[in-house]
Amino acid sequence: MKKKLVTLLTLALVLAVSIPVYAGNGNNGNGNNGNGNNGNNGNNGNGNNAIVQVIDSVDLAFRNVGFHCNHNGGNGRVWIAGHSNNDILTLVRVDETTWRLDSDAFVCPECGRTEWVTFSNKNGVPSGGNIQLNHPADDGKLETVETGDLVTTADLFETYEVETHSPIFRIESGSINDTIVSRSAHVFGNGHTFINAIPARHEMARSNPSNSGLGFFFDIVKRDTGYFVVLDDRIVSASVGAVGFDEVPSQSDFRAPNHANVSREFGPIRTFVSSGNQGNAPVYTGDGFLYVHLSNITWSYQTDEIIDCEFESLVANERAYEGDTVLTVAVYNADGERVAEDVLGATITDLEVGTYTVVLLNGDVEVASTIVEILADDVVPVDFGRIHMGFAGRTVVCVHCN
């Protein structure tokens, strides 16, 4: 990659001033017969008007210097032995836009001449960019060559990946075979409890010790078909029995209700009968009380504790390039000569009218190229389009890993 050299070292103004000279001529007086000499003095002064000549000169290192031999009518580029773009050149102004190379050390390999003048300089004073030189015309007139500029652009992007992990939560599971009832203030005989026949949530509790809560729940739901017991969704299965009554029976009359193994809900709840056989009893629809009995409860549920993770997805994405690699642009003429180069995005100036190959480089590797036509006094846009700058890595999104 070529470094960009734009070094303004000196801007000198040389003033050549001719100082006016004033001359006076005196005529001598002649004395006659002892008389004093009468002096007639002539004071005849001729003065030169002062002439001031201003010559601008600059000392610069240019990004690219093109020497062209026009001695035989052509204007082909030549290469000067020992010259490089790092050399400091002294240029002296010839007129408003033309400058002369103030050195005889640059010998033309075609014709041997050492006089060089600029033939393209739209900005007046050279600035250290590209500059083109050829020989002064034999008739004293300077040859001019039409030039144009080009500016390069590209959409640089990079790809990356996002790997997503799903958390694995701790599973809590277990079972209990004790007699489980509803945790309630309504207790009758031997720790059994009953609840009001209204839709509500109730905590499950051990019957012995009485009202010892388990942290699991069931809901009483009333539908058109009667009351139902709906288990906590953490419950996998349970043996459930339930009856309804308007008046709380005595302990001696009470019989345990029929049970059924369920995974989600039990019902409709039937009316209590002293025989203990609720199978043929009518569905309870009153607003009295309900007795719910559970046993053989098994549960399994996911807690909030994350214990591990597992792969979920891998997605490729792209974004604007965020790296620090600088791409360069090289310009080749129709003869394959490399006539200019600069960084991507810069304007390359003073290219002779004609066809050029413009190459985008990453170091020494060609990334893209295109052919353009340079027109006089025009700025040609060169867009290399989307350029992939490589893979930027993988990001892992995981609440467990991160």
C-alpha positions as CSV (number, residue, x, y, z in Angstrom):
1,M,0.0,0.0,0.0
2,K,1.4,3.3,-1.0
3,K,1.6,6.1,1.6
4,K,0.1,9.4,0.7
5,L,2.7,12.1,0.6
6,V,1.4,15.6,0.6
7,T,4.1,17.8,2.1
8,L,4.2,21.5,1.6
9,L,7.7,22.6,2.5
10,T,8.2,26.1,1.1
11,L,6.4,28.9,-0.5
12,A,9.0,31.5,-1.3
13,L,8.5,34.9,-2.9
14,V,11.6,36.3,-4.7
15,L,11.5,40.0,-5.4
16,A,13.9,41.3,-7.9
17,V,14.0,45.1,-7.6
18,S,15.9,47.4,-10.0
19,I,16.9,50.6,-8.1
20,P,16.6,53.8,-10.1
21,V,19.8,55.7,-11.0
22,Y,19.8,59.4,-11.2
23,A,22.7,61.2,-13.3
24,G,23.5,65.0,-13.4
25,N,25.7,66.8,-16.0
26,G,27.4,70.3,-15.0
27,N,28.8,72.9,-17.5
28,N,31.9,74.7,-16.2
29,G,31.8,78.6,-16.0
30,N,34.6,80.6,-17.8
31,G,36.4,83.6,-16.1
32,N,37.4,86.6,-18.2
33,N,40.4,89.1,-17.4
34,G,40.6,88.8,-13.7
35,N,36.9,88.6,-13.3
36,G,35.6,86.0,-11.1
37,N,34.5,82.8,-12.8
38,N,30.8,82.7,-13.5
39,G,29.8,79.2,-13.1
40,N,26.9,78.1,-15.2
41,N,25.8,74.8,-13.8
42,G,23.7,72.4,-15.8
43,N,21.7,70.0,-13.9
44,N,20.5,67.5,-16.4
45,G,19.3,64.4,-14.6
46,N,17.9,61.2,-16.1
47,G,16.2,58.8,-13.7
48,N,15.2,55.1,-14.3
49,N,11.7,54.1,-13.2
50,A,11.9,51.2,-10.6
51,I,10.9,47.8,-12.1
52,V,9.6,45.1,-9.7
53,Q,9.3,41.4,-10.8
54,V,7.7,38.8,-8.6
55,I,8.6,35.2,-9.1
56,D,6.7,32.5,-7.1
57,S,8.4,29.2,-6.4
58,V,7.4,26.1,-4.5
59,D,9.3,23.1,-3.1
60,L,7.1,20.0,-3.0
61,A,7.0,16.2,-2.9
62,F,4.2,15.0,-5.2
63,R,2.1,11.8,-5.0
64,N,2.7,11.2,-8.7
65,V,4.9,13.0,-11.2
66,G,4.4,12.3,-14.9
67,F,7.2,13.2,-17.4
68,H,6.1,13.3,-21.0
69,C,8.4,13.8,-24.0
70,N,6.8,15.9,-26.7
71,H,10.0,16.6,-28.6
72,N,8.9,14.8,-31.8
73,G,5.3,15.8,-31.7
74,G,4.0,13.1,-29.4
75,N,3.4,13.3,-25.7
76,G,4.3,9.8,-24.4
77,R,5.3,9.2,-20.8
78,V,8.9,8.7,-20.0
79,W,10.7,7.5,-16.9
80,I,13.6,9.5,-15.5
81,A,16.5,7.5,-14.1
82,G,17.0,8.0,-10.4
83,H,13.7,9.9,-9.9
84,S,11.1,8.9,-7.4
85,N,7.9,10.5,-6.1
86,N,9.7,11.2,-2.8
87,D,11.9,13.7,-4.5
88,I,11.5,17.4,-3.5
89,L,10.9,19.4,-6.7
90,T,11.4,23.1,-7.0
91,L,8.9,24.7,-9.4
92,V,9.1,28.3,-10.6
93,R,6.1,30.1,-11.9
94,V,6.0,30.9,-15.6
95,D,2.5,32.3,-15.9
96,E,-0.8,32.0,-14.1
97,T,-1.1,28.2,-14.5
98,T,2.3,27.1,-15.8
99,W,5.3,26.2,-13.8
100,R,8.9,25.4,-14.7
101,L,11.0,22.7,-13.1
102,D,14.0,24.6,-11.7
103,S,16.6,21.9,-12.3
104,D,18.7,20.4,-15.2
105,A,19.2,17.1,-13.4
106,F,16.1,15.4,-15.0
107,V,17.4,14.2,-18.4
108,C,14.8,13.0,-20.9
109,P,15.7,9.5,-22.0
110,E,14.1,10.2,-25.4
111,C,15.5,13.5,-26.5
112,G,18.1,14.4,-23.8
113,R,16.4,17.7,-23.0
114,T,16.4,18.9,-19.4
115,E,13.7,21.6,-19.6
116,W,10.4,20.7,-18.1
117,V,7.2,22.7,-17.7
118,T,3.7,21.8,-16.4
119,F,1.0,21.3,-18.9
120,S,-2.0,20.7,-16.6
121,N,-2.6,22.6,-13.4
122,K,-6.1,23.8,-13.0
123,N,-5.6,25.1,-9.4
124,G,-2.9,27.6,-10.2
125,V,-0.4,26.7,-7.4
126,P,0.7,23.0,-7.2
127,S,-0.5,21.3,-4.0
128,G,1.4,18.0,-4.0
129,G,-1.0,15.8,-5.8
130,N,-0.5,14.6,-9.4
131,I,1.5,16.8,-11.7
132,Q,2.3,16.4,-15.4
133,L,5.5,17.8,-17.1
134,N,6.7,18.0,-20.7
135,H,9.2,20.1,-22.7
136,P,8.5,23.7,-23.6
137,A,7.5,24.1,-27.2
138,D,10.2,25.1,-29.6
139,D,8.3,28.2,-30.6
140,G,8.1,29.3,-27.0
141,K,4.4,28.4,-26.6
142,L,3.6,25.8,-24.0
143,E,1.6,22.7,-25.0
144,T,-1.5,21.9,-23.0
145,V,-3.1,18.6,-22.5
146,E,-6.8,18.2,-21.4
147,T,-7.2,16.4,-18.1
148,G,-10.0,15.2,-15.8
149,D,-10.4,13.7,-12.3
150,L,-11.9,10.7,-10.8
151,V,-13.3,10.0,-7.3
152,T,-13.8,6.4,-5.9
153,T,-16.4,5.0,-3.5
154,A,-17.4,1.5,-2.2
155,D,-19.8,0.0,0.2
156,L,-17.6,-1.9,2.6
157,F,-19.3,-4.6,4.8
158,E,-18.4,-7.5,7.0
159,T,-20.3,-10.6,8.0
160,Y,-20.7,-12.0,11.5
161,E,-22.7,-14.7,13.3
162,V,-25.0,-14.7,16.3
163,E,-25.3,-18.0,18.2
164,T,-28.2,-18.2,20.6
165,H,-28.5,-20.6,23.5
166,S,-31.6,-21.5,25.4
167,P,-31.4,-21.7,29.2
168,I,-32.0,-25.0,30.9
169,F,-33.9,-24.6,34.2
170,R,-33.8,-26.9,37.2
171,I,-36.8,-29.2,37.4
172,E,-38.4,-29.8,40.7
173,S,-40.3,-33.1,41.1
174,G,-41.7,-35.3,43.8
175,S,-44.7,-37.0,45.3
176,I,-46.7,-37.3,48.5
177,N,-49.1,-40.1,49.7
178,D,-50.5,-38.4,52.8
179,T,-54.1,-37.4,53.1
180,I,-54.4,-33.9,51.6
181,V,-57.3,-31.5,52.2
182,S,-58.0,-27.9,51.6
183,R,-56.3,-25.4,53.9
184,S,-59.3,-23.8,55.6
185,A,-60.6,-22.5,58.9
186,H,-63.6,-24.8,58.6
187,V,-62.4,-28.0,60.3
188,F,-64.5,-30.9,61.4
189,G,-63.5,-34.2,63.0
190,N,-59.9,-35.6,62.7
191,G,-58.5,-32.7,60.7
192,H,-60.9,-32.8,57.8
193,T,-61.7,-29.4,56.3
194,F,-64.4,-28.0,54.1
195,I,-64.7,-24.8,52.1
196,N,-67.4,-22.5,50.8
197,A,-69.0,-23.6,47.6
198,I,-67.9,-20.5,45.6
199,P,-65.2,-20.2,42.8
200,A,-61.9,-19.6,44.5
201,R,-58.3,-20.8,44.8
202,H,-57.3,-22.9,47.8
203,E,-54.0,-24.2,49.1
204,M,-53.5,-27.9,49.6
205,A,-52.7,-28.9,53.2
206,R,-51.9,-32.0,55.2
207,S,-54.7,-33.2,57.3
208,N,-52.3,-34.1,60.0
209,P,-50.9,-31.9,61.3
210,S,-54.0,-29.9,60.5
211,N,-53.7,-27.1,57.9
212,S,-50.0,-27.6,57.2
213,G,-49.7,-26.0,53.7
214,L,-47.9,-27.6,50.9
215,G,-47.5,-24.7,48.5
216,F,-49.6,-26.4,45.8
217,F,-53.1,-25.2,44.9
218,F,-56.4,-26.2,43.4
219,D,-59.2,-24.0,42.0
220,I,-62.9,-24.4,42.5
221,V,-64.5,-23.6,39.2
222,K,-68.3,-23.4,38.6
223,R,-69.7,-24.2,35.2
224,D,-73.1,-24.8,33.9
225,T,-72.7,-28.5,34.7
226,G,-71.6,-28.0,38.3
227,Y,-68.5,-27.5,40.4
228,F,-65.1,-28.8,39.3
229,V,-61.7,-29.1,41.1
230,V,-58.9,-27.8,38.8
231,L,-55.4,-28.8,39.9
232,D,-52.3,-26.6,40.0
233,D,-50.6,-26.9,36.7
234,R,-47.4,-28.1,38.5
235,I,-49.3,-31.2,39.5
236,V,-48.7,-34.2,37.2
237,S,-51.4,-36.4,38.7
238,A,-53.5,-36.9,41.9
239,S,-56.3,-39.0,43.3
240,V,-59.2,-36.6,44.0
241,G,-62.5,-37.0,45.7
242,A,-65.0,-34.2,46.5
243,V,-68.7,-33.8,47.7
244,G,-71.0,-30.9,48.2
245,F,-73.6,-30.3,51.0
246,D,-75.8,-27.6,52.3
247,E,-75.4,-28.6,56.0
248,V,-72.1,-29.9,57.5
249,P,-72.7,-33.6,58.4
250,S,-71.7,-35.0,61.7
251,Q,-68.5,-36.9,62.0
252,S,-70.4,-40.1,62.6
253,D,-72.4,-39.7,59.4
254,F,-69.6,-38.5,57.2
255,R,-68.2,-41.0,54.6
256,A,-65.2,-40.4,52.4
257,P,-66.2,-39.6,48.8
258,N,-65.4,-41.7,45.8
259,H,-61.9,-40.9,44.3
260,A,-60.6,-40.8,40.8
261,N,-57.0,-40.4,39.4
262,V,-56.8,-37.3,37.3
263,S,-54.1,-35.2,35.7
264,R,-55.9,-31.9,35.4
265,E,-59.4,-31.7,36.9
266,F,-62.1,-33.6,38.8
267,G,-65.8,-33.1,38.5
268,P,-68.6,-32.4,38.4
269,I,-68.8,-32.7,42.2
270,R,-71.8,-34.7,43.5
271,T,-74.0,-34.2,46.5
272,F,-72.9,-35.9,49.8
273,V,-74.9,-39.0,50.8
274,S,-74.4,-40.8,54.1
275,S,-74.0,-44.2,52.3
276,G,-70.7,-42.9,51.0
277,N,-71.6,-43.9,47.4
278,Q,-71.7,-40.7,45.5
279,G,-71.7,-42.4,42.1
280,N,-75.5,-42.2,41.9
281,A,-75.9,-39.0,43.8
282,P,-77.1,-35.9,42.0
283,V,-74.6,-33.2,40.9
284,Y,-74.2,-30.5,43.6
285,T,-75.3,-27.0,42.4
286,G,-76.0,-25.4,45.8
287,D,-74.2,-22.6,47.5
288,G,-73.3,-24.4,50.7
289,F,-70.0,-26.2,51.3
290,L,-67.5,-28.5,49.5
291,Y,-65.2,-31.2,50.9
292,V,-62.1,-31.9,48.8
293,H,-59.8,-34.8,49.5
294,L,-56.5,-35.6,47.6
295,S,-53.9,-38.3,47.9
296,N,-51.1,-39.9,45.8
297,I,-50.0,-36.5,44.5
298,T,-47.1,-36.3,42.0
299,W,-45.6,-33.1,40.8
300,S,-42.9,-31.9,38.3
301,Y,-42.3,-28.3,37.3
302,Q,-39.6,-26.0,36.0
303,T,-38.1,-23.5,38.5
304,D,-36.5,-20.2,37.8
305,E,-33.0,-21.5,38.5
306,I,-30.8,-21.8,35.4
307,I,-28.4,-24.8,35.6
308,D,-27.2,-25.0,32.0
309,C,-27.9,-24.1,28.4
310,E,-28.4,-25.7,25.0
311,F,-27.8,-24.6,21.5
312,E,-30.9,-22.9,19.9
313,S,-29.8,-21.2,16.6
314,L,-27.0,-19.8,14.5
315,V,-27.8,-16.8,12.3
316,A,-25.4,-15.1,9.8
317,N,-25.7,-11.3,9.6
318,E,-23.9,-8.5,7.9
319,R,-23.0,-4.9,8.9
320,A,-21.0,-1.9,7.8
321,Y,-17.3,-2.6,8.0
322,E,-15.9,-1.7,11.4
323,G,-12.2,-2.6,10.9
324,D,-9.2,-0.4,10.3
325,T,-8.0,-1.8,6.9
326,V,-7.5,0.9,4.4
327,L,-8.1,0.0,0.7
328,T,-6.1,1.8,-2.0
329,V,-6.9,2.6,-5.6
330,A,-4.4,2.2,-8.5
331,V,-4.9,3.8,-11.9
332,Y,-3.4,2.2,-15.1
333,N,-3.4,3.9,-18.5
334,A,-4.1,2.1,-21.8
335,D,-0.4,0.9,-22.0
336,G,-0.7,-0.8,-18.6
337,E,1.4,1.8,-16.9
338,R,0.5,2.7,-13.3
339,V,0.0,6.4,-13.5
340,A,-1.6,7.2,-10.1
341,E,-2.7,5.8,-6.8
342,D,-4.5,7.0,-3.6
343,V,-6.7,5.7,-0.8
344,L,-10.3,4.7,-1.5
345,G,-12.5,7.7,-1.3
346,A,-9.9,10.2,-2.4
347,T,-10.2,12.3,-5.6
348,I,-7.4,11.5,-8.1
349,T,-6.7,14.6,-10.2
350,D,-5.0,15.6,-13.5
351,L,-5.4,12.4,-15.4
352,E,-5.0,12.9,-19.2
353,V,-8.2,12.4,-21.2
354,G,-8.4,8.7,-22.2
355,T,-9.3,5.2,-21.0
356,Y,-8.0,3.9,-17.7
357,T,-8.3,0.8,-15.6
358,V,-9.1,1.6,-12.0
359,V,-8.2,-1.2,-9.5
360,L,-9.2,-1.5,-5.9
361,L,-6.5,-3.1,-3.8
362,N,-6.4,-4.6,-0.3
363,G,-2.7,-4.5,0.2
364,D,-1.3,-6.2,-2.9
365,V,-4.5,-8.2,-3.5
366,E,-6.9,-7.0,-6.2
367,V,-10.4,-6.7,-4.8
368,A,-12.2,-5.2,-7.8
369,S,-11.5,-3.3,-11.0
370,T,-13.3,-1.3,-13.6
371,I,-12.6,0.6,-16.8
372,V,-13.4,4.3,-17.0
373,E,-13.2,7.1,-19.6
374,I,-11.7,10.3,-18.4
375,L,-13.2,13.4,-20.0
376,A,-11.7,16.9,-20.0
377,D,-12.5,19.1,-17.0
378,D,-14.8,16.4,-15.6
379,V,-14.9,14.4,-12.4
380,V,-15.7,10.7,-13.1
381,P,-17.4,8.8,-10.2
382,V,-16.1,5.2,-9.8
383,D,-18.3,3.1,-7.5
384,F,-17.0,-0.4,-6.8
385,G,-20.3,-1.4,-5.2
386,R,-20.5,-3.8,-2.2
387,I,-17.1,-5.1,-1.1
388,H,-17.0,-7.9,1.5
389,M,-14.2,-7.2,4.0
390,G,-14.3,-10.6,5.7
391,F,-15.8,-12.5,8.7
392,A,-15.9,-10.5,11.9
393,G,-16.5,-13.4,14.2
394,R,-19.3,-15.0,16.2
395,T,-21.3,-13.5,19.1
396,V,-22.9,-15.9,21.6
397,V,-26.1,-14.8,23.2
398,C,-26.8,-16.8,26.3
399,V,-28.0,-15.8,29.8
400,H,-26.2,-18.8,31.2
401,C,-22.8,-18.5,29.4
402,N,-22.6,-14.7,29.6
